[in-house]
Amino acid sequence: MTYTDITFEKKGPAAWLTLNKPRVRNAMGRQTLREILACLEDADADPSIAVLVFKGAGNTFSTGMDIKEGISPGGPGAEEFTALADQVFQGVKKFPKITIAVVEGYCMAGGFELALGCDFIITEENCRIGDGHINLPGWVPNGGASVHLPRLVGIRKAKELLLTGDLISGREAERIGLANRTVPADKLGQAVDDFVSKLVAKSPLGLKYMKMLIDKGSECSTETALALERSTLKMIVNTPEYKEAAAAVERKRKHDSRG
């Protein structure tokens, strides 16, 4: 697929998806959404990729959906557009590999919901991040903000952010548990690179199934989650990847024991 609204680059075991419409603060239209879906499919199918990083061009993440496409709730084409956006938001949320949103500038509305779907959010300390739908007449989130945000920061804080429409700084996002890390603008690139390096040094198999256990375990009973842990471990130890790694560890142990 030829990309016009994004750039997509693979660097070793990490793939980088950059929203590339800085003239409209990376607002997402139909073509953008289709290209994100294509990247998700590509990264998922590539066994060499363990981490997918989302970021925005022009020192901003995304201000949401591109209103210049004429999409409004209940308007012409809204249902089709919403279905396409849902594919993206759910595709990111359910993506089996590790996802990171790198937030600088503005991150709001649909851009905020895209970031919420990622496993990690790393922010520039002075960015502005939040939902903001309430600031438009009759608009409410349509990509999961009202579902995912309370689970991350608690119902009381989520109500504050969603009902006021306030955008908060990266520092505040880290303080309330919305962001994993926040750093000054001139250190953002290095912080992201360091975090990606730490993740890709782990077993891709371990990353995939650890993420699965956390996500599924948060949605089921304790008994079901524990049973899932046991069945997953039983499955993993019979994979070629595990057996190869275990054999390597045993060889190293024997070598070390011989001095």
N, C-alpha and C positions, 0 to 999 in steps of 0.2 A: 504494500500500500504506500502511496506517495503522501507524505504528511505536509500539510499547509498550515495547520493551526498549532502544531506541537513539534518538538524535536524529540527524537528517541535515540539514545546512545547506550551501548553496552561497553562497560569497562570491567573486564574480568568477570567475577561472579555477581556484579551489581549492574542493574539497568537504570538509566536516568531518563525520566519523562518530564520534559519542560513545557509547560503551557506557554505558547509563543505568540500571544496577541497583545503585546504591551501597549499598543495604541488605545485599547479599550480595557486596560488593566486586567488582561487575561480573562475577560468575560467569556463564558463558554456557550457556543451555539451548537446547532445540530452536527456540523462537520467536526467540531472539537470533540463532541461526545463519541462520535463514530471512531475517531482516531484513538481516543483513550481506550475504547473497547478493543481495537485492533492491537494496541500495545499490551494490554492485559493478556490477550490470547497468545501473543508472541512470547512474552516473558514466561508465561505459565508453561508453554510447550518446550522451552529451552532448558534442558537439564543443567546447563552450566550456570544459570541465573538463580541466585538465592535471595537477593534483595532487590526491591523496586523502589526507587526514590522519586517522589513527586516534588516539583518546584515550579516557580514561575519566572518568566523573563522580565526584564525591566525593573528589577528590585521590588516586585510585588507578587503575591501568590495568585489570588483570583478574587474578583468582586462578585462572582456568582454567574448567573446566566445572562447572556447577551440580549438585553431588552430591545436592541435594534432589530432583532428578528421578529419583533411584534408579538411575542408570547406573553399572554396574561392569563390568569386563572379563569377557566371557563370560555376563553376566547377561541377563535379559529386555530386549529392545529395544536391546541394545548394538550389534548389527551395523548396524541402521538408523541409530542415532545416530552411529556412527563414519563411516558413508558420508556423512551430512550434514556432519559436521565436516570430513571430507576435502575436500568440495566447497569449503568456506570456505577452508581452509588453502591448497589448490592454486589456488583462485580469486585469493587475495591474491598468492601467489607468482608466478603467471603474468599478473597484471593488467598490461595494456600501458602504462598511465600510471604516473606516479611516485607512490609510496606512502611515507608517513612515519608511524612510531609515536612518539607523545609519551608518555613513561613517567614517572609519578610514583607514589608509594606502592608498592604491590606489583604485580609482573608475574611470574607463574609459571605452570607447567604449560601448559594450553592458551592462556593469555594470553601466555606467553613465546613459544609457537610462532606465535601470530598476529603478534607483533612481529618475530620472526625472518623471516617472509615478506615484510616490508616492505623497501623499498630503503634507507631510512634509519631510525635510531633516535636520538632526542634524549631525554636523560634529565635528571631532577632529580637533583642530586648525591648526595642521601641516600636515593634510592629503593632498593628491594630487588628485584633481578632475577635470575632463574635458572629452572631447570627444576623440580626438586623431586619428580618422579615417584617416584624411588627411595625416598623417605621413606614411601611407602604400600606395604603388603605385595604384592609381586609385580607392581607397576606399572612400566611402561616408557613412554617417549614413544610417542604414536600419531599425532602431527601433524607430524613432521619434525624434532624437536629433535636426534635422534641423527644425522641426515643433514646438516642445515644448520649446526649449531653448529661441528663440526670444520672445515668449510670457511671459517668466519669467523675462528676463533681458533686453529686448529691442533688436531691430534688430542690432544696431551698435555694442554692446558688444557681441552679439551672433556671429556676423560675425568674430569678432576678435578671439574669442575662437575656432570657428569651422575652420576658414581658417588658423590659425597658428598651431592648434593642441596643444596649450599650456595647461598644467595642472596647476591649481591654488591651493592655500592653502585654508584650511577651513576658515581662517580669511577673505580672499578675497572673497570667495564664499558667506559668510554672508554679506559682505559689498555691493555686487552688487545685492543682493536679490535672489541668487540661493539657499542658505541655510537659514533656519529659525534661527538656533542658532549654535554657535561654542564654544567649551569649551576645556580646556586642557585635555590631554589623561586620567589623573587620575581622572577626574571629569565626563567623558563621561557617564559611566554607571549610575551614580546618576542623571545626567541631563535628561537622557532618561526615567528613572523610574519616575522622578518627572513629566515630561511632559505627560507620559502615564497616571499617576494617575489623573492628572488634566482633561484629556479627558474622562476617564472612569467614572468619577464622574458625567458626564452629562447624560441626557436621551439618550439611544441608538436610540430611534425614532427621537429625535431632531438632533443628529449627522448625521444620515443617510440622512434625508431630507434637512438639511442645506447644506451638501456636494453636494447633487443633485442640489439644487437651484443655488449654486455658479458655478458648472461645466456647467450646461445647460444654465444658464444666461449669461455666458461669450461667448456663441456660437450663441446667437440669438439677435433679436432687443430688445430695452428697453421695448417696448410695450408688446412683447411676454413674456419677463422675468417677468414683473410685473403681467401679467395674470397668469403665472405659480405660482408665490408666492401666489396669492389669492386662486387659485384652490387647491394648496398644503395645505394651512392652513385650508381650508374648509374640506378637506379630513382628516387631522390630528385630528381635534377636534371631529371627529366622531369615532375615534379608541378607543378600550377598554383601551389601555395604557394611552391615554390622559385623558379620563374620570376618571380613577382611580387616576392619579396624581392630577388632578384638585380637586377631592373630598378630597384628603389628605391635599391639601393646604387650602381648605375651613374649614376643621376640625381644622387645626392648627390656622387659623385666628380667629375662634370663641373661641377657647381655650385661645388664647392670649388676646382677647378683654375682656374676663371675669377675666383676671388678674391671 
